[in-house]
Structure formats: structure tokens, C-alpha cells
Amino acid sequence: MSKPCLIIALLLAFSPGEAEPVHRLAAKEYESTLSFWEEKHSEILKVDRIGESREGMGIFLLKITDPDSPAETKQHSLVTALHGGPERSGTTACMHVIEWLLSDAEDAKLTRENQELWIIPIINPYAYFETDRFGNSLKIDPYTGGGVSNWDLKTMTFKPIDRAPEMAAFLKVVDEFQPEAHIDLHGTGLQEYSEDQLGKRQRYQGQIMTEITGSAYSNYVLRPWDWRITEAMIKAGEDAGYPSDRFEADAQQLLYGPGLEAIVGQHWRGRPQFYSAQYGSIKYHTVIAALEVAWEESGVARTKGWLNFGNTIPDGENVAGYPVDRMKAFVGHFVTTSGKNAAERRKSRAQLWQCQSSFSQAFIYPQTDGRSLYAVATNAAAREKLDSDNEKFLTNIADHPSMNSEAIREFIESGPEIKMAVEAGKESEVFSTAERNAVEHGIGFRLRIPYRDAQIDSIALNGTPLEYATMNGYQSFQGNGFTQVQVSLDEEAAMKSDGLFVVTLSYTPTVKRKIGWTPPAEVLEKLKEK
């Protein structure tokens, strides 16, 4: 066969009118499969009907975990296919992921031991089984939520909730579960067909798309904050034979932002938006991601890469799980969660995250080798104590009941720093902290020493020395090239500080680094001659 004939033959073979169709999942098949799985795997799977469409079609949630593994040690991971409807392979990939999670595969068993998984394969049954459009019968898309105008961001409520039972079901799940991680599966579908083109068209064997990992093409905010998670998913896909597009990296473009309309062509096509999947991130500091799935096997491989991140200890941490512990940051200093297990840290995370915007922070400046001071104020009275002037700060804390102010004065005056760098907090515009105790589930602090294997000489909280301990003390470990220092306080210890926390740290670097530059000796000699 000649080359032109071969090309024509291939094109005909993959014509959507003649190509082999993909099985179209029907509502009865879907619900029967859920019942079959629940009966067959009753020890590890529970299926809940969490709502229904306006037409009475059921919305189902699958809960999968190992009951013999303690619940308090488990991370919570949510898997959804919010763009189901025309993007059918997101849902079918979800079904393959469920089959793997219910299997005896070693990685599936490990994930069930370490995590509790809640999965919503079809959030919009009306769209998936009836219309192949994105919206429900009132045109509300559970994935986008209809845009930011449908939200009251001050209270994080979805305004047309009575018109979107799908949204009500999804938001209730997130509020109950408060997941550490949420991955949303998208994929190939029929949305590009207009209503008059759709007819009886369906997916066909050979219909694919460019697979992308981590984010959404339309909304670059919908992605993990840690690019290493994205790379772990991409590698898992590549190991299985499936490459991924890396968005703005592959396009070699900067991200777009407000005010750049005149040079829009030099920026990547994605825009900062607010979609439903970001709800958990805003309310509970949930790490989020999206996948575009052409081949379900690829979706499973990359979802495994995502879930495995929750089974491992990330670089820069000392406990296994998704990196969701840092509540507020100020130039390498962090407010963190606190707790002896995942359940305790989850309570701490939900509480601190909703209050953190009101926290004020400070550190001594300029930063100096061998020394670090990090101060955090979590209420209005404590915020008044912080001041950029060292002497004013010391005067403000002199009568504070939880402070050994003389020890803090001695630390500050023993160094060359000239001031305090202060970042003022303010009452949150999203979550009010009125009549709310921000540290009722404890609080933690992370300081990073920019040397490996640094020797910690002394560390104190509010002027009182800390012992090496998991709780109400400090721990140190290596990560990301730093010696990481973690201070964790339970509720009782946190309450004693009356909202003001001052961590002082003295250390000895393992190497002597010199800074500055001196001109060549010849130059200096010539200058002397002049």
C-alpha cells in the first residue's frame, strides 16, 4: 500500500462515524456496580447517597479505608470528577481508581492503611446520563460553580444553593471531611459538539486529548502549591508510558495577571479564577490538583502518584502525609499546625487556617548567622505588643504574664540586629475571628537554619528553655538543605501564652561562610600608589 493510501486508511479507521465506540455507562449500570462493590468489599467500602439531582437521580459517595488501621492516624483524601457530564473519562478513570483501591495490590493496601478516601465519581448525574452538557437542569456547573459571582467569599457560601443540589452535596462532603488532599479528574468528552451536532455521538476508540497534570487550562490557580507533587504525578504517568503537558512551562510563557491586557499575547492562556474545587483550599488549607485524562490507565497511574505522596514523608517534613501543615509564612518563618497524629493536626489546621490572616508576625532584622527570633501574635491585644523598634517591643512585653522578658531582652541585646521586621495581621475578611480562640487546638512554629547539621545551642519559648520533645518542646531534622526546627504546643500550653509567642534560637553553623568581595590585589596596590 502506498504512503498516501495508508494515511487515508488510517484516517478512515479513526473516523468518529465509523470507529469502535466506547461503552457508555448507564445510570442502572453505575448504581448496580456501586451496590456490587459494596457487597463484595463490605469491610473496606461504604457507599452513601449524599443527595440527588432536581430530577431525583442519586448522587453517591464511596468511602474506602482499612478499618484495622487507626482512624486518627489517617490523612483524608478526596477524589472527584466534578466536570463529569461531557468529560466522561474523568468519571471512568475514577471507576478504574476505585477498582485499584479495592484490590489486593500492595500500593492500594498501603494507601488504605494510611488514608481514608472519599470518592464522588459522578456529582452531576443529570449531565452525565442525560445531556452531556456541563450544567444541571438549571445550567449550573458544579465544576466552575458559575464563577465567583455565585459566591459570597466573606462567608464562603454558594448563593444559588437552592438551584444546585449537586453543589450542596459536594460542599457538605468537604465540610464534613476537611480533606488534606483533593484531586479532581477531567478528561475527553463531548462538550465541543453543539446541541445540533451531538445527536447520538459518543466517545470512540482512538479519541484522545493532550493529557495535562496538576492544574486546569482555564484556571492556573487550581493546582498544588508544591510543584514537587505535580512532578511526582507526572513521573508516575511517564513510568506507565504516558507523558504530560506542563502548562506555562511547556508554552514558555509567564502567568497572566490583572493589568497586563496590553501584552496578553506574551502570557499563558490560563486565568486566575475561583472554582468549586478551591473551596477546600480556602476553608481548610486542602492541597488541590486536577488531571486531564485521555486514557484511564494514565489517570490511574497519575492518581497513584498523587495518593502515594500522602503515604510518604515529603522533603522538609518529619511526618508522613500531604504538605498542609504551614498556616502562615513570613520570609522563611512559619506558623504551623500542631498535634500528635493526623486527626489532631487536622483540627489544628482547620482552626488556624481560618484565623491566620489576623495573626501578626515579626523577626529580628537584619538576619544574622547563629541567631533567630520569631514572634507571632494571634489576637488583638497581642498584636499591639509587636513593634519594629527593639526597645519598644521589649518595653511592651515587660509586664506580659507569660514572658520571661529579661531573657528575651538579653537575647536581643546580645546581637547586632537593629530592628524587628513586622508583618501586621488584620481581621479576616473571609472568616471572622470574633469570639473564636485561634489556638484552641494548639499551634506550632517552624524556623529554618540555612545550614545542614547545625548545632542547636539553645531554644526558648517566651524566654523559657524548651526540651527536645514531640509536643510542648522542639524537634530538629534535615530537609531541603536546612536544619528544620519545629516547635509544637498543645492547647493547654498554647493558651498560657495569651496570644503572644516568641521563639528565640541560638545555633552554631557546621561551616564558616564568608560574605563580601575584595578587588584584586593589583587594583588595591594601584589605588595605594595614588
C-alpha positions in Angstrom: 0.0 0.0 0.0 1.4 3.4 -0.9 2.0 6.0 1.8 -0.9 8.3 0.7 -3.3 5.3 0.7 -2.0 4.3 4.1 -2.7 7.8 5.5 -6.3 7.7 4.1 -6.9 4.3 5.5 -5.8 5.4 9.0 -8.0 8.5 8.8 -11.0 6.3 7.9 -10.2 3.9 10.6 -10.4 6.6 13.2 -13.3 8.5 11.7 -15.8 9.1 14.6 -18.6 7.9 12.5 -17.1 4.5 11.9 -14.6 3.9 14.8 -15.3 1.5 17.5 -17.5 3.2 20.2 -16.6 3.4 23.9 -19.1 1.7 26.2 -21.5 4.4 27.5 -22.1 4.0 31.2 -25.8 3.9 32.1 -27.3 5.0 35.4 -28.5 1.5 36.2 -25.1 0.0 35.5 -23.4 2.7 37.6 -25.7 2.2 40.6 -25.6 -1.6 40.3 -21.8 -1.5 40.2 -21.7 0.5 43.4 -24.0 -2.0 45.1 -21.9 -4.9 43.9 -18.7 -3.4 45.1 -20.2 -2.5 48.5 -21.4 -6.1 49.0 -18.2 -7.7 47.7 -15.9 -5.3 49.7 -18.1 -4.6 52.7 -15.1 -4.5 55.1 -13.4 -1.6 53.4 -16.1 0.1 51.4 -19.2 2.0 52.3 -21.5 3.8 49.8 -23.6 6.7 50.8 -26.4 8.5 48.9 -25.4 12.1 49.7 -28.0 13.9 47.6 -29.9 13.8 44.3 -30.4 15.9 41.3 -33.6 18.0 40.8 -34.8 15.1 38.7 -34.4 12.6 41.6 -31.2 11.0 40.3 -28.9 9.8 43.1 -25.5 11.4 44.0 -23.2 8.8 45.6 -20.1 8.9 47.8 -17.8 6.0 48.2 -15.7 5.7 51.4 -12.7 3.4 51.3 -10.3 2.7 54.1 -8.7 -0.1 56.1 -10.8 -0.5 59.3 -7.9 -2.1 61.1 -5.7 1.0 60.8 -6.4 3.6 63.5 -8.6 6.4 62.1 -6.8 9.1 64.0 -3.5 8.4 62.1 -5.0 8.7 58.6 -4.9 11.6 56.2 -8.2 12.4 54.4 -8.1 12.3 50.6 -11.0 13.3 48.4 -11.2 12.2 44.7 -13.9 13.7 42.4 -14.8 14.1 38.8 -16.6 17.5 39.0 -16.5 18.1 35.3 -18.4 14.9 34.6 -21.1 15.3 32.0 -19.4 15.7 28.7 -15.9 15.0 30.1 -16.7 11.3 30.5 -13.2 9.9 31.0 -12.8 11.7 34.3 -15.6 9.6 35.7 -14.4 6.4 34.0 -10.9 7.0 35.3 -12.4 7.4 38.8 -14.1 4.0 38.4 -10.7 2.4 37.5 -9.1 4.1 40.5 -11.8 2.6 42.7 -11.1 -0.8 41.3 -7.5 -0.4 42.1 -8.2 0.9 45.7 -10.4 -2.1 46.3 -7.8 -4.6 45.1 -5.1 -6.6 46.9 -2.3 -4.6 45.2 0.3 -3.7 47.7 0.2 0.1 47.0 -3.6 0.0 47.3 -3.4 -1.7 50.7 -0.8 0.8 51.8 -3.0 3.7 50.7 -6.0 2.2 52.6 -3.8 1.9 55.7 -2.6 5.4 55.7 -5.6 7.3 54.3 -9.3 7.5 54.3 -10.6 8.1 50.8 -13.9 9.6 49.8 -14.7 9.4 46.2 -17.5 11.1 44.1 -17.3 9.6 40.6 -20.5 11.5 39.4 -21.5 14.7 41.0 -24.0 15.7 38.2 -25.9 12.6 37.2 -28.4 14.6 35.0 -25.5 15.8 32.9 -23.6 12.5 32.8 -26.6 10.3 32.0 -28.9 12.6 30.1 -27.4 15.6 28.4 -23.6 15.5 28.0 -23.6 19.2 28.9 -21.8 20.7 31.9 -24.7 22.2 33.8 -27.5 20.7 35.8 -31.1 21.2 34.5 -30.8 24.9 35.7 -27.5 25.4 33.9 -25.3 25.4 37.0 -22.0 23.6 36.5 -20.7 22.0 39.7 -17.1 22.3 38.5 -17.0 26.1 38.0 -19.9 26.9 40.3 -20.9 29.5 37.7 -18.0 31.8 38.6 -17.0 33.9 41.6 -20.2 36.0 41.3 -22.2 33.0 42.7 -20.1 33.0 45.9 -20.2 35.1 49.0 -16.5 34.9 49.8 -16.8 36.6 53.1 -18.8 33.7 54.4 -17.7 31.1 51.8 -21.3 30.3 50.9 -22.7 29.4 47.5 -25.5 31.8 46.9 -27.8 29.9 44.5 -27.5 26.7 46.6 -31.3 26.0 46.3 -30.8 25.7 42.5 -27.8 23.4 42.7 -28.3 20.2 44.8 -25.1 19.0 43.3 -23.2 21.8 44.9 -24.9 21.3 48.2 -23.8 17.7 48.2 -20.2 18.5 47.3 -19.8 21.3 49.8 -21.3 19.2 52.6 -18.8 16.5 51.9 -15.9 18.9 52.0 -17.1 20.5 55.3 -17.5 17.1 56.9 -14.3 15.5 55.6 -12.0 18.5 55.8 -9.6 16.7 53.5 -5.8 17.2 53.4 -5.9 16.5 49.7 -8.5 16.8 46.8 -7.8 15.7 43.3 -10.3 16.3 40.5 -10.3 14.2 37.4 -11.3 15.7 34.0 -11.0 14.3 30.5 -12.1 13.8 26.9 -15.7 14.4 26.2 -18.4 15.8 24.0 -18.5 19.4 25.0 -17.1 20.6 21.7 -20.2 19.3 19.9 -23.1 21.8 19.7 -26.6 20.7 20.6 -27.5 20.0 17.0 -24.2 18.2 16.4 -24.5 16.0 19.4 -27.3 13.7 18.4 -26.2 10.1 19.2 -22.5 10.8 19.1 -20.3 9.3 21.8 -16.7 8.7 22.6 -14.9 6.4 20.2 -11.8 4.3 20.4 -8.9 6.5 19.4 -10.4 9.7 20.6 -7.8 11.4 22.8 -6.7 14.7 24.2 -3.5 16.3 25.4 -3.0 15.0 28.9 -2.1 17.6 31.5 -1.2 17.1 35.1 -1.8 19.2 38.2 -3.8 22.2 37.0 -6.5 23.4 34.7 -6.0 25.1 31.4 -8.6 27.7 32.1 -7.6 28.4 35.8 -4.0 28.3 36.8 -4.9 28.8 40.5 -6.3 25.3 40.5 -3.0 23.4 41.2 -0.9 22.1 44.1 1.2 24.8 45.8 4.1 22.4 45.9 5.4 21.8 42.3 7.1 18.6 43.6 3.7 17.0 43.9 2.9 17.8 40.3 6.3 16.3 39.2 5.6 13.2 41.2 2.3 12.7 39.4 4.0 13.4 36.0 6.7 10.9 36.7 4.2 8.2 37.7 2.4 8.8 34.4 5.7 8.7 32.4 6.7 5.5 34.2 3.5 4.0 32.9 4.2 5.3 29.4 2.1 8.5 29.4 3.6 11.9 29.0 2.0 15.2 30.3 1.9 18.8 29.2 3.3 21.2 31.8 1.2 24.3 31.1 3.1 27.5 31.1 6.4 25.7 31.3 5.9 23.9 28.0 4.4 27.0 26.4 7.4 29.1 27.8 5.2 31.9 28.9 4.7 33.8 32.1 1.4 33.6 34.0 -1.1 36.3 33.3 -2.4 38.8 35.8 -4.6 41.9 36.1 -3.3 45.0 34.3 -1.5 43.0 31.6 -4.2 43.3 28.9 -1.8 45.2 26.5 0.7 42.3 26.5 -1.7 39.4 26.9 -0.1 37.5 24.0 3.1 37.1 25.9 1.3 35.3 28.8 -0.1 31.8 29.2 -3.7 31.2 28.3 -4.9 30.3 31.9 -6.5 33.0 34.1 -6.9 33.2 37.9 -10.4 32.1 38.7 -12.4 30.7 41.6 -13.8 27.2 41.0 -15.6 24.8 43.3 -12.6 22.6 43.8 -10.8 25.6 45.5 -13.4 25.6 48.3 -11.5 23.1 50.4 -8.3 25.1 50.0 -9.8 28.3 51.1 -11.6 26.8 54.1 -9.3 24.0 55.3 -5.9 24.5 53.5 -6.6 21.4 51.4 -4.0 20.8 48.7 -5.7 20.5 45.4 -5.0 19.3 41.9 -6.7 18.5 38.6 -5.9 15.9 35.8 -6.9 15.8 32.2 -7.4 12.1 31.3 -7.3 10.7 27.8 -6.5 7.1 28.8 -8.0 5.8 32.1 -4.8 3.8 32.7 -2.9 7.1 32.7 -5.4 8.7 35.0 -4.9 5.8 37.5 -1.1 6.0 37.3 -1.0 9.7 38.0 -3.6 9.4 40.7 -1.5 6.8 42.3 1.4 9.2 42.2 -0.8 11.8 43.9 -2.0 9.4 46.6 1.4 8.0 47.2 2.6 11.5 48.2 0.3 11.1 51.2 2.0 7.8 52.1 5.5 9.3 52.3 7.4 11.9 54.3 7.9 14.9 52.0 11.3 16.6 52.0 11.3 19.3 54.6 8.9 17.5 56.9 9.3 14.9 59.6 5.9 13.1 59.4 4.2 11.3 56.5 1.4 13.0 54.7 0.4 15.7 52.3 2.3 19.0 52.9 -0.6 21.0 54.5 1.0 22.0 57.8 2.1 25.6 57.2 -0.5 28.1 58.2 1.2 31.4 57.7 4.6 32.4 56.3 6.9 35.3 56.8 10.3 35.2 55.0 11.1 31.5 55.9 9.4 31.6 59.3 6.1 29.7 59.6 3.1 29.2 61.8 2.2 25.5 61.6 -0.3 23.0 62.8 0.2 21.0 65.9 -0.8 17.5 67.0 0.5 14.0 67.8 -1.5 12.4 64.9 -3.3 13.3 61.7 -6.7 13.8 63.4 -5.2 16.3 65.9 -3.3 18.1 63.2 -6.5 18.3 61.1 -8.4 20.0 63.9 -5.5 22.4 64.4 -5.3 23.1 60.7 -8.9 23.9 60.2 -8.9 26.2 63.2 -5.6 28.0 62.5 -6.2 28.4 58.8 -9.5 30.2 59.3 -7.8 32.6 61.7 -4.3 33.1 60.3 -4.9 36.3 58.3 -5.4 38.1 61.6 -2.0 36.9 63.0 0.9 39.4 63.2 4.5 38.1 62.8 8.0 39.5 63.4 11.6 38.5 63.3 14.8 40.3 64.2 16.5 42.1 61.3 18.9 42.0 59.6 19.1 38.3 59.9 22.4 37.0 61.4 24.3 33.8 61.4 23.8 31.8 64.6 20.6 33.6 65.8 16.9 33.6 65.0 13.9 35.2 66.7 10.3 34.6 65.5 7.3 36.3 67.2 3.7 35.6 66.5 0.6 37.4 67.8 -2.8 35.7 67.5 -5.2 38.2 69.0 -5.7 41.9 69.1 -4.1 42.6 72.4 -1.0 40.6 71.4 -0.8 42.4 68.1 -0.3 45.6 69.9 2.8 44.3 71.6 4.8 43.8 68.4 6.9 46.8 67.2 9.6 47.3 64.7 11.7 49.2 67.4 13.5 46.7 69.6 13.3 48.8 72.7 9.6 49.5 72.3 9.0 45.7 71.7 10.9 44.9 74.9 9.0 47.5 76.9 5.7 46.2 75.6 6.3 42.7 76.7 8.0 43.6 80.1 4.7 43.0 82.0 3.3 40.2 79.9 2.4 37.4 82.3 3.7 34.6 80.0 7.1 36.2 79.2 10.5 35.9 80.8 11.1 39.4 79.3 14.6 39.7 80.8 15.7 36.5 78.9 14.3 37.9 75.7 16.0 41.3 76.3 19.3 39.5 76.9 18.9 37.6 73.6 18.1 40.6 71.5 20.7 42.9 73.1 23.4 40.3 72.6 23.1 40.5 68.8 23.8 43.1 66.1 20.3 43.4 64.8 18.8 46.9 64.7 15.1 46.3 64.5 12.2 43.9 64.2 10.7 43.2 60.8 6.9 43.2 61.4 4.1 42.0 59.2 0.8 43.2 60.7 -2.2 41.0 60.6 -5.8 42.2 60.4 -9.2 40.8 61.0 -10.0 38.3 58.2 -12.3 39.5 55.5 -13.3 35.9 54.8 -13.5 34.3 58.2 -14.2 36.3 61.3 -12.2 35.5 64.4 -14.6 37.2 66.7 -15.3 35.2 69.8 -13.0 32.4 68.4 -9.9 31.2 70.2 -7.4 30.7 67.4 -5.2 28.2 69.3 -7.9 26.0 70.9 -6.4 23.0 69.1 -2.8 24.0 69.6 -0.2 25.8 67.4 3.2 25.2 66.0 6.2 27.2 64.7 8.8 26.4 62.1 12.2 28.0 62.0 14.8 27.0 59.4 18.6 27.2 59.9 20.3 27.6 56.5 22.9 25.0 57.3 22.9 21.2 57.2 23.6 19.6 60.6 23.7 22.9 62.5 24.2 22.5 66.3 21.3 24.0 68.3 22.8 25.7 71.3 19.6 26.9 72.9 16.0 27.4 72.1 13.3 29.1 74.2 9.6 30.0 74.0 8.8 33.3 75.6 12.2 33.2 77.3 11.7 29.7 78.9 14.0 27.0 77.5 12.4 24.2 75.6 13.2 20.5 75.9 13.5 18.2 72.9 10.0 16.7 72.6 7.3 16.0 70.1 4.8 18.1 72.0 5.4 21.2 74.1 9.0 21.2 73.1 11.0 21.3 69.9 12.3 18.8 67.3 15.0 19.3 64.7 15.6 17.4 61.4 17.2 17.9 58.0 15.2 18.9 54.9 15.6 20.9 51.8 19.1 21.7 52.8 18.1 23.3 56.1 18.2 22.2 59.6 14.5 22.5 60.3 13.4 23.3 63.8 9.8 22.6 64.8 8.1 23.9 68.0 4.7 22.3 68.7 2.3 23.3 71.5 -0.9 21.6 72.6 -4.0 23.5 73.6 -3.0 24.0 77.3 0.5 25.2 76.5 -0.8 27.5 73.7 -3.4 29.0 75.9 -0.8 30.0 78.6 0.8 32.5 76.1 -2.2 34.8 75.9 -1.8 35.0 72.2 1.8 36.1 72.1 4.6 33.6 71.2 8.3 34.5 71.0 10.7 31.8 69.9 14.4 32.5 70.3 17.1 30.2 68.8 20.9 30.2 69.0 22.9 27.8 66.9 26.4 27.0 65.7 26.8 26.5 61.9 28.8 23.5 60.8 30.8 25.6 58.2 32.2 29.1 58.3 30.8 31.1 55.4 32.3 34.5 54.5 30.5 37.2 52.6 31.6 40.2 50.6 34.1 40.8 47.8 37.5 42.4 47.7 39.0 43.8 44.5 42.2 42.1 43.1 45.4 42.9 45.0 46.8 44.6 41.9 43.9 47.1 42.0 44.4 47.8 45.6 48.1 48.4 45.2 47.5 50.8 42.4 45.0 52.7 44.5 47.6 53.0 47.3 50.0 54.5 44.8 47.6 57.2 44.0 
